[in-house]
Amino acid sequence: MRLKLQVHLPHYITKWFPLAVWRMPDDSKTVYLTFDDGPIPEVTPWVLDLLRKHTIEATFFAVGENVFKYPELFEQILEDGHAVGNHTYHHLQGLKSDNSTYYKDIVEADKLIGSNLFRPPHGWLKRAQYRYLANRYKIVMWDVISCDYNQNITKEEVLKNVLKYARAGSIITFHDSLKAANHLVWVLPRAIAALKAEGYSFSKIEFPKVRRILYSPPFPRMRRLRANLRQLSLWA
């Protein structure tokens, strides 16, 4: 099988990030649909209606800013029995953000989303961010990216991406976003029908809650401590 790295990363790459989940440890013919970047009123309700029609539970990696704007959509996701995950508050990319700003953005999203699942926007993290967040969240990546957001490929190619690489335990990524909407509306019903015809079932991503340290990034505290120590040295 010819590899398409933008769709599927081989094990020799994903093994360097063993604390992240790239594929669910599931030997049955189960796949895990995930949706990034929502919720938004133009796309998310349509996705929920389709999943409800097929009695499918999925996982939504929500942007905190969208949850704040559209809380009723977020509540509908939960009421429908789906899992949710943190996708930062402002859809920040880790590589382009300093660590303190990135962690604060995730904490802000966590106040609204309250999940132990985290997916970094675009899948990019600095090594230090990866280690830090893996101690606080289950980092969920993907086994298959549909590339539904890519306007330079056809909807038929998006569907082919999913069906070619899907396998038992696959975490399949779609986007409930405006950018992906045209492809998504055509592809998702066909992908679900085709995967069902191949004998696949669908499930949401869940992991046991782990002990989490309630934290805020330590940098402000450290600055205050250093200032106090400097003041003490002046008084000495």
Secondary structure, DSSP 4 states (H G I P E B T S, - for coil): ----TTT---HHHHTT-TTEESB----SSEEEEEEES---TTTHHHHHHHHHHTT---EEEE-HHHHHH-HHHHHHHHHTT-EEEE--SS---GGGS-HHHHHHHHHHHHHHH--SEE--GGG---HHHHHHHHTTSEEE--SEE--TT-TTS-HHHHHHHHHHH--TTBEEEEE-STTTHHHHHHHHHHHHHHHHHTT-EE---------------SHHHHHHHHHHHHHHHHH-
